[in-house]
Each structure stands twice: as structure tokens, then as C-alpha cells.
Amino acid sequence: MAINNLLEIENLINTYNLKLGTINTELKQLKNMFADMIENDEEYATASEASKKSNKEKALAKAKFLKRPEANDLQDKIKYSQSQLKEIKFALSDYLTQYLRESGTNQVPAPDGTFFRIIYSAKLVKGE
């Protein structure tokens, strides 16, 4: 196996791992912003208090809130970040599999000199 190819895979793994961390952080911030935004909305807060008596009022206020452009924009950003995470995790998994096969080791060097260990987890999904 060519050393350049292995280095290229290592770079891809490290790049995708960094992107994964960045998007996870951004996604947490976006979700927190959304939670803070909805909790600070006067109409929603009032309806939330009243929901102890009537969950229907709360649902109506939330539906009205979700029609607001800034709420929709934030939800779109959250969905986009989640989609990016899924794609990056899938690609990183492929690169890790390829790296393991070509290098024969389950350790990947990180840019800072430490090592990541490749582990696999399996999950059961219903067949067709």
C-alpha cells in the first residue's frame, strides 16, 4: 500500500473528525438558542403556565410561534446541521474502515500527536 494513500486517508479522517466536533458544538448552540428563544417568548411563557390547566392553549401558542420566520430559520439550521452530522459520520466510518483495512492497525494518529482508536459498534435493524 502506498504511504501517500495512507496519509491521505489519515488527513480525511482527521478532517472529518474535526468537522464532526464543530458541527456537534454548533448544533448544541442552535438547540440552546431555540430553547432560550421559545422560553423567552412572552406569549409562549404565558401559555406554558396556563398549560397546567390547558395543554391545548400551549400547543396553539407553540404552533403560532413556530410560524415565525426566525423560529423556522433556526429549525431549518438545526435540521441542516443534523443532516451534515449524519453525512460526516457516514463518510468518517467509511474512511476508518478503509484505513483499518489498508494500514492493518486500529489506531489513527491525530494532528496533535495523540492517537485515536478505531472501534466498531453494531446495531440491529429490521430486515425487509
matplotlib code that plots the C-alpha trace (Angstrom):
import matplotlib.pyplot as plt

x = [0.0, 1.3, 2.3, 0.8, -2.6, -2.5, -1.5, -4.4, -6.9, -5.4, -5.9, -9.5, -10.2, -8.8, -10.7, -14.0, -13.5, -12.8, -15.9, -17.9, -16.9, -17.5, -21.0, -21.9, -20.9, -22.9, -25.9, -25.9, -25.7, -28.5, -30.7, -29.9, -30.7, -34.0, -34.9, -34.0, -35.8, -39.1, -38.8, -38.3, -41.3, -43.9, -46.9, -45.4, -44.3, -47.8, -49.4, -46.9, -48.1, -51.7, -50.9, -51.1, -54.8, -54.9, -52.4, -54.4, -53.6, -49.9, -50.0, -51.8, -49.2, -46.3, -47.8, -48.2, -44.6, -43.3, -44.8, -42.5, -39.7, -36.9, -38.2, -38.4, -34.9, -33.5, -35.3, -34.0, -30.5, -30.9, -32.2, -29.3, -26.7, -28.3, -28.1, -24.5, -23.7, -25.2, -23.3, -20.0, -20.4, -21.1, -18.1, -15.8, -17.0, -16.1, -12.6, -12.0, -12.9, -10.6, -7.8, -8.1, -8.1, -5.1, -3.0, -3.6, -3.9, -6.8, -5.0, -5.1, -2.6, -4.2, -2.6, -1.6, 0.5, -2.1, -3.9, -7.5, -8.5, -11.0, -13.9, -17.0, -20.5, -23.2, -26.9, -29.9, -32.4, -35.4, -34.8, -37.1]
y = [0.0, 3.5, 5.7, 8.7, 7.0, 6.1, 9.7, 11.0, 8.7, 9.9, 13.5, 12.8, 11.0, 13.9, 16.5, 14.7, 14.1, 17.9, 18.7, 16.3, 18.1, 21.5, 20.7, 18.9, 22.1, 24.3, 22.0, 22.2, 26.0, 26.2, 23.9, 26.0, 29.2, 27.7, 26.6, 30.0, 31.8, 29.9, 30.1, 33.9, 34.4, 36.1, 34.6, 31.1, 31.5, 32.7, 29.8, 27.4, 28.5, 28.2, 24.8, 23.4, 24.0, 23.6, 21.9, 22.9, 26.6, 25.8, 23.8, 26.6, 29.2, 27.0, 26.4, 30.2, 30.7, 28.1, 30.1, 33.0, 33.3, 33.4, 30.1, 28.5, 29.7, 28.2, 24.9, 24.8, 25.3, 22.6, 20.1, 21.1, 20.6, 17.2, 16.2, 17.3, 15.3, 12.2, 12.6, 13.2, 10.3, 8.0, 9.3, 9.1, 5.5, 4.6, 6.3, 4.5, 1.1, 1.8, 3.0, -0.1, -2.4, -0.7, 0.1, -3.1, -1.1, 0.2, 3.4, 6.7, 9.4, 12.8, 16.1, 16.8, 13.6, 11.6, 8.6, 7.7, 4.0, 2.7, 0.8, -0.7, -0.9, -2.9, -2.3, -4.4, -3.1, -4.8, -6.6, -6.3]
z = [0.0, -0.8, 2.1, 0.4, 0.2, 3.9, 4.8, 2.6, 4.4, 7.8, 6.7, 5.6, 8.9, 10.9, 8.8, 9.2, 12.9, 13.3, 11.3, 13.4, 16.6, 15.1, 13.9, 17.2, 19.0, 16.6, 16.8, 20.6, 20.4, 17.9, 20.0, 23.1, 21.2, 20.1, 23.6, 25.0, 22.3, 22.8, 26.6, 26.4, 24.2, 26.4, 24.7, 24.9, 28.5, 29.5, 27.6, 29.2, 32.6, 31.6, 30.2, 33.6, 33.1, 29.4, 27.2, 24.2, 24.7, 24.9, 21.7, 19.9, 21.1, 20.1, 16.7, 16.3, 17.5, 15.0, 12.2, 13.0, 10.4, 13.0, 14.6, 11.1, 10.2, 13.4, 12.9, 9.4, 10.6, 13.2, 10.6, 8.2, 11.0, 11.8, 8.2, 8.0, 11.1, 9.5, 6.3, 8.0, 10.4, 7.4, 5.5, 8.6, 9.1, 5.5, 5.8, 9.1, 7.6, 4.6, 6.9, 9.1, 6.0, 4.4, 7.4, 9.4, 12.6, 14.6, 15.7, 13.7, 14.6, 15.3, 14.3, 17.9, 18.2, 20.2, 18.7, 18.1, 18.4, 15.8, 17.4, 15.9, 17.2, 15.7, 15.8, 14.8, 12.2, 10.9, 7.6, 4.5]

ax = plt.figure().add_subplot(projection="3d")
ax.plot(x, y, z, "-o")
ax.set_aspect("equal")
plt.show()
